[in-house]
């Protein structure tokens, strides 16, 4: 079985390689290809990923490629993790929004629209290659952000393969809850519902016994998990539901904007500065022959990124500070799974009959009865040999139902606008988004984003 990663020259590639290496046996992987059209990034981050993978599974063929046709030929599984437009694109997205006193966070609101505008056409080009070249039974796992919207665009484009949107935020939070409850993950069941980066959690149970009240009363929930960004009062006002960390940008919007402005640089600018220094140092090394040293350079800069996550926007540090690791320590540290783990869980369950629950972005069908059946939502799913079945969620409180419905209407309109290059639909999409919610601002944002990213907007009218 061949697994191909599109975007294999990304900064997180060593983590992805580690997860695939430790889990390859579960789904019979015999060949792995990391593909990226950015040859410099592939030669650095891809080479680090290759070194990590081969230390763990030297018996499995692992290669790097800048040729998408070669990488996708006969592929059985494909993971996409693309950043179209690179860090410069992200900086434009954030700055254009901030110039109008709006959040430009890269997956949420105006910034998410701009990212989708670049990501969707590129993904659809790859989808056409997958249909031409990959296995007839190929499965596509989309991690390219904004994951839910990109997955919806893939499905609505008529793509004829199985496709799932994956995100590591829900699984990371559920893992934190298991640690807090001192139980195994497979003993904990949690219902997640909503949209990607706009979801809530309820009905937590350990071995069938309800534990939600216990969690909400535990001060550690607000200190040691991604719920750190929210107050108990907000949780009470949110119908005692636990929140996806990205809801911070909705419920603390003005604080996030003020903190970013006061900090003098956006998250994209901060990341770009870290990455420039990292690439400069790594570019001077012969990575395959200096792997331990190269990994130390890489990991020290990676820690700067991770340990500053949401720090400026929330005036808090990351939930748990990561510490420096050597290459050997990194390899020996238990694999946390991440989005590769979600993908492998799905494939293993369907192939072996092993039952498991995961959170996936997929078509709604009738899971949330207030949305359209074809809408892509983020939902808890039961996995088994019968396939993947989204859990039907009923009795969603009106507060959450209204916000999900409003953002979903934005997503439908934005996907349609990007697929057809329709400016008017794009303006309407941002008009209805709760983080913009203005015709005049929406019109200005669409014009400025199309101008800033004109190389990705040739089909727009």
Secondary structure, 3 states (H helix, E strand, C coil): CEEEEECCCCCCHHHHHHHHHHHHHHCCCCEEEEECCCHHHHHHHHHHHHHHHHHHCCCCEEEEECCHHHHHCCCCEEEECCCCCHHHHHHHHHHHHHCCCCCCCCCCHHHHHHHHHHHHHHHHHHHHHHHHHCCCCCEEEECCCCHHHHHHHHHHCCCCCEEEECCHHHHHHHHHHHHHHCCCHHHEEEEEEEECCEEEEEEEEECCEECHHHHHCCCCHHHHCHHHHCCHHHHHHCCCCEECHHHHHHHCHHHHHHHHHHHCCCHHHHHHHHHHHHHHHHCCCCHHHCHHHHHHHHHHHHHHHHHCCCHHHHCCCCCCCCCCCCHHHHHHCCCCCHHHHHHHHHHHHHHHCCCEEEEEEEECCCCECCCCCCCEEEEEEEEECCEEEECCECCCCHHHHHHHHHHHHHHHHHHHHHHHCCHHHHHHHHHHCCCCCCHHHHHHHHHHHHHHCHHHCCCCC
